[in-house]
Amino acid sequence: MVKAKIELRNVNFIYQPTTPLAHQALRNINLKIADGAFTVLVGQTGSGKSTLVNLIDALTLPTSGQVVVNGRLINNQTSKREQELFRQKIGFVFQFPERQLFAQTVRDDLAFGPQNLGWPQKKINKSIMKALETVQLSPTILKQSPFSLSGGQKRRVAIAGVLAMNPEVLILDEPAVGLDSLAVQRLLNIIKELNQRGVTIIMITHYLEMVTSLVTQIVALHDGQITFDGSPQEFFSSQQLLKKSDLLAPKSIQISREIGLSGLPLSLDELSANLIERLKNGGMANG
């Protein structure tokens, strides 16, 4: 049985409780995310995705219920200090992480998190170099101002700042927003490599097609409730789920259906392999 890295148990969250503006953003959430999983959260705006990841990162506390990460538990009684300890192994890349850059040099930005954790300088330097290598940036960038960099470079520096703290869980909120196709592909390669190293990935995205072949679990939310929790194949086989999540099936699946192929190819490469196999079988049958 695969070990759960993250578990939410009967979690509810209400914004501004006990006021006339009270709004229940999450309702009775029960969810397990396996160690090393690549999980994508989908759903329309306001469905509860951002609230859910904020709870996983202990940025907010549940109104009721429990969140467990690596055996560490938080609930509505958790102290600020415990929240800080909880977050030490969780990295959060916000939708526009480059807006969080603040230091005079890239080095200072990357060192900020590890310094707050009280790491010795030697460990900080080693972690910074490893993070730069992961996001495919040269060490020569360390002396530069982060504000002098291109948009794609800023995004990668911001991600490197999160990776410098060596997280076991990485949360990404719409990481492809504002990036060109080359920068998106570079980012996906970085995320894929991290997942292959064993980092548990949780991603919010409306661009599900770009990660379809990498995903192991899709969780769909609607009106603060989980409406689906399963594999990409199961999710894409339901037109109703896609419509409720305001998504389209990947082009590979759309094409496959149009030409009458069986199965649900999750990438164009998989579709090509299926077509080749079909042509081979057809050729053999006709010969």
Stockholm file with secondary structure:
# STOCKHOLM 1.0

chainA/1-287         MVKAKIELRNVNFIYQPTTPLAHQALRNINLKIADGAFTVLVGQTGSGKSTLVNLIDALTLPTSGQVVVNGRLINNQTSKREQELFRQKIGFVFQFPERQLFAQTVRDDLAFGPQNLGWPQKKINKSIMKALETVQLSPTILKQSPFSLSGGQKRRVAIAGVLAMNPEVLILDEPAVGLDSLAVQRLLNIIKELNQRGVTIIMITHYLEMVTSLVTQIVALHDGQITFDGSPQEFFSSQQLLKKSDLLAPKSIQISREIGLSGLPLSLDELSANLIERLKNGGMANG
#=GR chainA/1-287 SS CCCEEEEEEEEEEEESTTSTTCEEEEEEEEEEEETTCEEEEECSTTSSHHHHHHHHTTSSCCSEEEEEETTEEECTTCCHHHHHHHGGGEEEECSSGGGGCCSSSHHHHHHHHHHHTTCCHHHHHHHHHHHHHHTTCCGGGGGSCGGGSCHHHHHHHHHHHHHTTCCSEEEEESTTTTCCHHHHHHHHHHHHHHHHTTCEEEEECSCGGGGTTTCSEEEEEETTEEEEEECHHHHHTCHHHHHHTTCCCCHHHHHHHHTTCCSCCSSHHHHHHHHHHHHHHHHHHHC
#=GC SS_cons         CCCEEEEEEEEEEEESTTSTTCEEEEEEEEEEEETTCEEEEECSTTSSHHHHHHHHTTSSCCSEEEEEETTEEECTTCCHHHHHHHGGGEEEECSSGGGGCCSSSHHHHHHHHHHHTTCCHHHHHHHHHHHHHHTTCCGGGGGSCGGGSCHHHHHHHHHHHHHTTCCSEEEEESTTTTCCHHHHHHHHHHHHHHHHTTCEEEEECSCGGGGTTTCSEEEEEETTEEEEEECHHHHHTCHHHHHHTTCCCCHHHHHHHHTTCCSCCSSHHHHHHHHHHHHHHHHHHHC
//
